[in-house]
Amino acid sequence: MLGMMLVKEVKQLLRERSELLTLLLMPVILITILGSALQGMTSPGAAGAGQLEAAVVIEEPLDVSLAQFQDLLEAEGMPPEMQETLLEEAAAVSVPEMFTEMLQSLEEDGVLEVSIIDDAADVPDDAAGVWEFDEGYRVDTWQQMFLQDEVPEPVIVRVDSQLGIIEGITGAFFEELNWQKEAAYLAMQEETPVPEAVQTEVETRQLDNRSVITSFDYYTAGMAVMFVLYTATFLASTAHTERRTYVFQRLLTSNVPLWLYVAGKGGAGVLLALVQLTVIFSFSSLVFGVSFQSLGLTAVIALGLALTVGSLAMLLTAVNYRLRNEQATALFASAGVTILAFLGGSFFNVSQLSETMAFIGRMLPNGAAMQSLLAVMGGAGAELIYPMFVSVFAFCILCIVAAMLVFPRKEDV
Amino acid sequence: MLEVMDVTKTFKERTAVSRVNMYIEKGEIVGLLGPNGAGKSTTISMISSLIAPTEGEIYAGGFSVKKNRTTIRRMIGVVPQEIALFQDLTALENLRFFGRAYKLKGSELKERVAHVLDVVGLTERAGEFVKTYSGGMKRRLNIAVALLHEPELLIMDEPTVGIDPQSRSYILETVRELNRTKNMTIIYTSHYMEEVEYLCDRIYIMDHGEIIAAGTKHELKAMLMEEDSIVVTLNQSADQLAEALKARDDITRVHVSGHEAVIAAKKDAPVLETVIQLTRKNGVELKSVEVRSPSLEDVFLHLTGRTLRQ
């Protein structure tokens, strides 16, 4: 009987074009639009991030670098007076010091909290971004600046999900630096060509060696966990129609138990949500190259999310029957899903707004599932998705118990 | 087959059905006649075990409906007033779905589905979506679903509402055939008295939640044997004429509906002559006059002072 109800729900959905449009086409369209529009930002949540913890690793002290540079100048056969002049200029245009100075001014503005350290091993665990200036970086940049040598190796910037703002700071600094340098050469009106820019690219790596999350990754997770909730409202809505048109009463007179009917809605929710997630993930993977790294973990997350949808469908069905209308479902579809999606981080990373928002997001099943999906996309292992199951399990239990309490016990429906 | 004993149903402070008593023998077709809101559907829902009576008992096949819900539900087939079907599924898919709900499987299910499709004349259209069906076809399929498990008692709640005369006629013939060939016991509710009069052996008339009369159609009509029923149609409102007629002793009732007046008068009273005189006196033109034998409609009018469709 349960299988028969599942088949019926699937057939009904496949024949409801407007619902199919909402459940499958809309998320795909939004992933395309939002993913493309915010493609430059690897973390769409960066804007408005508030105060971030950051660290600058300068592996070599300035005087050591100056001494090395002096050795080089001597080896080039440069006169001592000229060496002294160049060393003074070199000290004034040392990139790590200039960069640190800029970060400190940002710190004063309350944007960042910066730690300056000399060993990468000492980077604080909660640092959202780390700039690493390797040994020899200064000397390389001075050689390029004053001796027209090769462009030095780029600065290594390590980031977590705050990459948007970290990358922005890095880009702005080097653009400014190069522009100043170019302007200085032009002011001198020398015929020598303007040297190459110090740095045009930043080599970014994810902290703990995970992959960087792209905007397509982010919105694939965000839209999937949001639109899957509409499956629950679709099922609750069909349940209301079945009550209104006497189909439910007909099922009762054919001895179908109440619990089986409600469980059928739950089971259909699980099945349809799994199909929906498979379609969305497959689309994103094929069209935008979104990689889920571990298919097994992705399937486990999808199952957790599908269970959430199933239990939610049961609750909404029960509420519809209790109230004898579908206003609650309509309200949930219009406002509830949007609020859950916002708090869960489907639109942008609200966890950066405050600790409270981050906590709320983690507690919501859609938010927890989204965090888990992003973690898996970034290459995380199973340990990062365990917390999701606490919120999913709690949510499912709550919904099922509430559905049992709310659904009219007597068959006077 | 069915006994309804002193059944009352109260919803909050509103009494929908009050102290209803009914009995139905095996193989009977019994009509439940009454206007909208009379309590017919509530009575049907209690007999079908969908709602529990506030007071009283119902027995079907010797089993208490309250205590043996599962047994009763195997015994009855319900044709609801609404089109209780999945509109996005085909007729065949609907029948298979409800057939499985009735625990039919394999070849038995296949045979039963084919049979009921044949009974309601939808075999050729079985693969089409219900939403593409006409109102009459939907009503026929609505009946077919209730017949899948071969019920002993078929409860039909206004099964011909809103359909064309051809489909209505088909449904009425189907009901008669089921009763004749299968000896199926049928409860048929309607506010179309001509349907009830055509189909039913016995009739219960309900109004305001109560049974106000019961018996065979001849017994019910016999209530009016001492009266003549005359229908007159005028070229204008019949209100003025009605007032004048009501003042006469040999006229028992007058019911006006627009230009038409239904007059109940004592047997053999000279009503025609009176009507002609009064129309002339009031300057009203008489368009037609019909003297007819009492109908169930007249019985209802006699009992309630209202017509069934009011």
Interface residues (C-beta under 8 A of the other chain):
Chain A: M1 M4 K8 K11 Q12 R15 E16 R244 T245 Y246 V247 Q249 R250 L251 L252 T253 S254 N255 V256 K410 E411 D412
Chain B: S45 S48 S49 L50 I51 A52 T70 R73 R74 I76 V78 P80 Q81 E82 I83 A84 L85 F86 D88 L89 E93 F97 F98 R100 A101 Y102 K103 F129 V145 H149
